[in-house]
Amino acid sequence: MMILLIFAFLFWFALPVFFTPDSTTFSLLWQPEHGHYGILPMLAASSMLGVMSLVVALPVAVGIAGFCQLNRYRTIATWIRRLIRLMSGVPTVVYGIAAVFLLVPFLRNSAQCGSGFSLLAATLMIVLLILPVMVMVLDSFCQPLAKQLNLTAASMGLSDTQVVFHVIIPAAKKVIGSAALLGFSRAIGDTLLPLMLAGNAPQVAENVFDSIRTLTAHIGLVIATENASAEYNSLFAAGFLLLCINVFITLLIRRVEHAYQHGSSLR
């Protein structure tokens, strides 16, 4: 019910922005001094950040979850699970501060391209942010399944590596999809890391070393400095788009989970 109220609130205040004939909200120019309030560069930046983070984090998450099912590395897997749980509780600002003083100077000095505050810097830290959630989702499915298959695999002469690659990971396809959607949603919804690391330039990035401004960072920047202006009104459109994206991803996750549960009941 609360989500519906928030949705209705944002839609009501975004109506003038969406339906004003001379509105520049859906353009590629953000130049408030010239009357251009386009949020498409921020939408593109959020999408790029989410996709790039997911492309890096998903294979790593699958690899970590698979590694933790190997019996011969059970002790190491226990410590990895503890580390993942610890990472999930680290405040976002800690990642941001560490990146500002370590990652950003490294990118600036090694790449010799830009200030270091870039799409790449934000992506690398977002990967650390979403990785624990994805690993825990995958591990919560794979660990019980691996325990069930231990005796069967041993009786058939299968190694634990073969069980992971040929049984557990193929069986976890739908869960991998849910973890990917959850990670993508978390990536585009984070505010602090893009605000601290992406450079906040309202432009469409041409390469990973360019500065960008995401929708969440845009809302945080503008709401702190503007009030009752055309620039301020663009925030409602940005918030409405973010809510629509997250609702769509949530519905996809529910659909995947329902399909998996239905398939399991049939088996």
VEXDREN-2710 file (C-alpha; in Angstrom, 1 decimal):
% VEXDREN-2710
k/r/px/py/pz
1/MET/0.0/0.0/0.0
2/MET/2.8/2.4/0.9
3/ILE/4.5/1.7/-2.4
4/LEU/1.3/2.6/-4.3
5/LEU/1.0/5.8/-2.3
6/ILE/4.6/6.8/-3.2
7/PHE/4.0/5.8/-6.8
8/ALA/0.9/8.0/-6.9
9/PHE/2.7/10.9/-5.2
10/LEU/5.6/10.9/-7.6
11/PHE/3.3/10.5/-10.6
12/TRP/1.1/13.4/-9.5
13/PHE/4.0/15.8/-9.1
14/ALA/5.7/14.5/-12.3
15/LEU/2.6/15.2/-14.4
16/PRO/3.5/18.8/-15.2
17/VAL/7.0/17.7/-16.2
18/PHE/5.7/14.9/-18.5
19/PHE/2.9/16.7/-20.2
20/THR/4.1/20.3/-20.5
21/PRO/4.3/21.0/-24.3
22/ASP/7.6/22.8/-24.1
23/SER/9.2/20.5/-21.5
24/THR/12.8/19.6/-22.1
25/THR/12.9/16.8/-19.5
26/PHE/13.4/14.0/-22.0
27/SER/16.4/15.5/-23.8
28/LEU/20.1/15.0/-23.7
29/LEU/20.9/18.5/-22.4
30/TRP/21.2/19.5/-18.8
31/GLN/21.9/23.2/-18.9
32/PRO/19.6/24.9/-16.3
33/GLU/21.1/28.3/-17.1
34/HIS/19.8/28.0/-20.7
35/GLY/16.5/26.4/-19.8
36/HIS/17.4/22.8/-20.6
37/TYR/16.5/20.2/-18.0
38/GLY/17.1/16.9/-19.8
39/ILE/17.5/13.9/-17.5
40/LEU/18.3/11.4/-20.2
41/PRO/22.0/11.6/-19.6
42/MET/21.4/10.6/-16.0
43/LEU/19.1/7.8/-17.1
44/ALA/21.8/6.6/-19.5
45/ALA/24.4/6.9/-16.7
46/SER/22.3/4.8/-14.2
47/SER/21.7/2.1/-16.9
48/MET/25.4/2.0/-17.8
49/LEU/26.5/1.8/-14.2
50/GLY/24.0/-1.0/-13.5
51/VAL/24.8/-3.1/-16.5
52/MET/28.6/-2.7/-16.1
53/SER/28.5/-3.6/-12.4
54/LEU/26.3/-6.6/-13.1
55/VAL/28.6/-7.9/-16.0
56/VAL/31.5/-7.8/-13.5
57/ALA/29.8/-9.0/-10.4
58/LEU/27.6/-11.8/-11.7
59/PRO/30.4/-14.2/-12.9
60/VAL/32.4/-13.5/-9.7
61/ALA/29.3/-14.2/-7.5
62/VAL/28.6/-17.5/-9.4
63/GLY/32.3/-18.5/-9.0
64/ILE/32.4/-17.7/-5.3
65/ALA/29.1/-19.5/-4.6
66/GLY/30.3/-22.5/-6.7
67/PHE/33.7/-22.6/-4.9
68/CYS/32.0/-22.6/-1.5
69/GLN/30.3/-25.9/-2.4
70/LEU/33.5/-27.8/-2.9
71/ASN/34.0/-30.2/-0.1
72/ARG/37.8/-30.1/-0.2
73/TYR/37.8/-26.4/0.5
74/ARG/35.2/-26.5/3.3
75/THR/37.3/-24.6/5.8
76/ILE/38.2/-21.8/3.3
77/ALA/34.5/-21.7/2.2
78/THR/33.5/-21.1/5.9
79/TRP/35.8/-18.0/6.1
80/ILE/34.6/-16.8/2.7
81/ARG/31.0/-16.9/3.9
82/ARG/32.0/-15.0/7.0
83/LEU/33.8/-12.4/4.9
84/ILE/30.8/-12.0/2.6
85/ARG/28.5/-11.5/5.6
86/LEU/30.9/-8.9/6.9
87/MET/31.0/-7.1/3.6
88/SER/27.2/-7.0/3.5
89/GLY/27.2/-5.0/6.7
90/VAL/29.9/-2.4/5.7
91/PRO/28.4/1.1/5.4
92/THR/28.4/2.4/1.8
93/VAL/30.3/5.6/2.9
94/VAL/33.2/3.4/4.0
95/TYR/33.6/2.1/0.5
96/GLY/33.3/5.6/-0.8
97/ILE/36.0/7.1/1.4
98/ALA/38.4/4.3/0.7
99/ALA/37.8/4.7/-3.0
100/VAL/38.3/8.5/-2.9
101/PHE/41.8/8.1/-1.3
102/LEU/42.9/4.9/-2.9
103/LEU/41.1/4.0/-6.1
104/VAL/40.5/7.5/-7.6
105/PRO/44.2/8.6/-7.4
106/PHE/45.2/5.2/-8.8
107/LEU/42.9/5.6/-11.8
108/ARG/44.0/9.2/-12.3
109/ASN/47.7/8.4/-12.2
110/SER/47.7/5.1/-14.1
111/ALA/45.2/6.0/-16.9
112/GLN/46.3/9.6/-17.3
113/CYS/42.8/10.3/-18.4
114/GLY/40.5/12.6/-16.5
115/SER/40.3/13.3/-12.8
116/GLY/39.8/9.6/-11.7
117/PHE/36.2/10.4/-10.7
118/SER/34.5/8.3/-13.4
119/LEU/32.2/5.6/-14.5
120/LEU/34.9/3.1/-13.9
121/ALA/35.6/4.2/-10.3
122/ALA/31.9/4.0/-9.4
123/THR/31.4/0.7/-11.2
124/LEU/34.3/-1.0/-9.3
125/MET/32.9/0.0/-5.9
126/ILE/29.3/-0.8/-6.8
127/VAL/30.6/-4.3/-7.6
128/LEU/31.8/-4.6/-4.1
129/LEU/28.4/-3.3/-2.8
130/ILE/26.2/-5.8/-4.7
131/LEU/28.5/-8.8/-4.7
132/PRO/27.7/-9.9/-1.1
133/VAL/23.9/-9.8/-1.7
134/MET/24.3/-11.9/-4.9
135/VAL/26.6/-14.4/-3.3
136/MET/24.3/-14.9/-0.3
137/VAL/21.3/-15.4/-2.6
138/LEU/23.1/-18.0/-4.6
139/ASP/24.7/-19.7/-1.7
140/SER/21.4/-20.1/0.2
141/PHE/20.2/-22.2/-2.8
142/CYS/23.3/-24.1/-3.7
143/GLN/24.4/-25.1/-0.2
144/PRO/21.3/-27.3/0.7
145/LEU/21.4/-28.7/-2.8
146/ALA/25.1/-29.7/-2.5
147/LYS/24.4/-31.4/0.8
148/GLN/21.6/-33.4/-0.7
149/LEU/23.8/-34.5/-3.6
150/ASN/26.9/-35.5/-1.7
151/LEU/26.0/-39.2/-1.2
152/THR/24.5/-39.6/-4.7
153/ALA/27.6/-38.0/-6.3
154/ALA/30.0/-40.2/-4.3
155/SER/28.1/-43.3/-5.2
156/MET/28.3/-42.4/-8.9
157/GLY/32.0/-41.6/-8.7
158/LEU/31.5/-37.9/-9.4
159/SER/33.9/-35.4/-8.0
160/ASP/32.6/-32.3/-6.2
161/THR/33.9/-30.1/-9.1
162/GLN/31.8/-32.1/-11.6
163/VAL/28.8/-31.8/-9.3
164/VAL/29.2/-28.0/-9.1
165/PHE/29.7/-27.5/-12.8
166/HIS/27.2/-30.1/-14.2
167/VAL/24.5/-30.2/-11.6
168/ILE/24.4/-27.4/-9.1
169/ILE/25.0/-24.4/-11.4
170/PRO/22.7/-25.6/-14.2
171/ALA/20.0/-26.2/-11.5
172/ALA/20.5/-22.7/-10.2
173/LYS/19.8/-20.8/-13.5
174/LYS/16.6/-19.2/-12.2
175/VAL/18.2/-18.3/-8.9
176/ILE/21.1/-16.8/-10.8
177/GLY/18.6/-14.7/-12.7
178/SER/17.0/-13.5/-9.5
179/ALA/20.4/-12.6/-8.1
180/ALA/21.3/-10.7/-11.2
181/LEU/18.1/-8.7/-11.1
182/LEU/18.5/-8.0/-7.4
183/GLY/22.1/-6.9/-8.0
184/PHE/21.1/-4.6/-10.9
185/SER/18.3/-3.0/-8.8
186/ARG/20.8/-2.4/-6.0
187/ALA/23.3/-0.9/-8.4
188/ILE/21.0/1.6/-10.0
189/GLY/19.4/2.5/-6.7
190/ASP/22.6/3.4/-4.7
191/THR/23.1/7.1/-4.2
192/LEU/26.3/7.7/-2.2
193/LEU/28.9/5.8/-4.3
194/PRO/27.9/7.5/-7.6
195/LEU/27.7/10.8/-5.8
196/MET/31.2/10.4/-4.3
197/LEU/33.0/8.7/-7.2
198/ALA/31.3/9.3/-10.6
199/GLY/32.2/12.9/-11.0
200/ASN/28.6/14.2/-11.3
201/ALA/28.9/15.5/-14.9
202/PRO/25.5/15.4/-16.6
203/GLN/26.7/13.9/-19.9
204/VAL/26.6/10.6/-21.8
205/ALA/29.9/8.9/-21.2
206/GLU/31.9/8.0/-24.2
207/ASN/34.3/5.8/-22.3
208/VAL/34.7/4.4/-18.8
209/PHE/37.0/7.2/-17.7
210/ASP/34.4/9.9/-18.3
211/SER/32.5/11.5/-15.4
212/ILE/28.8/10.8/-15.2
213/ARG/25.8/11.7/-13.0
214/THR/23.3/9.0/-12.1
215/LEU/19.6/9.6/-11.4
216/THR/20.1/9.0/-7.7
217/ALA/23.1/11.4/-7.5
218/HIS/21.2/13.9/-9.5
219/ILE/18.3/13.9/-7.0
220/GLY/20.7/14.2/-4.1
221/LEU/22.5/17.2/-5.7
222/VAL/19.5/19.2/-6.9
223/ILE/17.3/18.7/-3.9
224/ALA/20.0/20.2/-1.7
225/THR/20.3/23.4/-3.7
226/GLU/17.0/24.1/-5.5
227/ASN/13.4/24.6/-4.5
228/ALA/10.2/25.4/-6.5
229/SER/12.0/25.7/-9.8
230/ALA/12.0/23.9/-13.1
231/GLU/15.2/22.3/-12.1
232/TYR/13.6/21.1/-8.9
233/ASN/10.6/19.8/-10.7
234/SER/12.8/17.5/-12.8
235/LEU/13.5/15.5/-9.6
236/PHE/10.0/14.1/-9.6
237/ALA/10.4/12.8/-13.1
238/ALA/13.8/11.2/-12.1
239/GLY/12.2/9.7/-9.0
240/PHE/9.3/8.4/-10.9
241/LEU/11.6/6.7/-13.5
242/LEU/13.7/5.1/-10.7
243/LEU/10.6/3.8/-9.0
244/CYS/9.2/2.4/-12.3
245/ILE/12.5/0.6/-13.0
246/ASN/12.6/-0.9/-9.5
247/VAL/9.0/-2.0/-9.6
248/PHE/9.6/-3.6/-13.0
249/ILE/12.7/-5.5/-11.6
250/THR/10.8/-6.6/-8.5
251/LEU/8.0/-8.0/-10.7
252/LEU/10.6/-9.9/-12.8
253/ILE/12.1/-11.3/-9.6
254/ARG/8.7/-12.4/-8.4
255/ARG/8.0/-14.0/-11.8
256/VAL/11.3/-15.9/-11.8
257/GLU/10.7/-17.1/-8.2
258/HIS/7.1/-18.2/-9.1
259/ALA/8.3/-20.1/-12.2
260/TYR/11.0/-21.8/-10.1
261/GLN/8.6/-22.8/-7.3
262/HIS/6.0/-24.0/-9.9
263/GLY/8.7/-26.1/-11.7
264/SER/9.9/-27.6/-8.4
265/SER/6.3/-28.6/-7.4
266/LEU/5.9/-30.3/-10.8
267/ARG/9.0/-32.3/-10.3
END
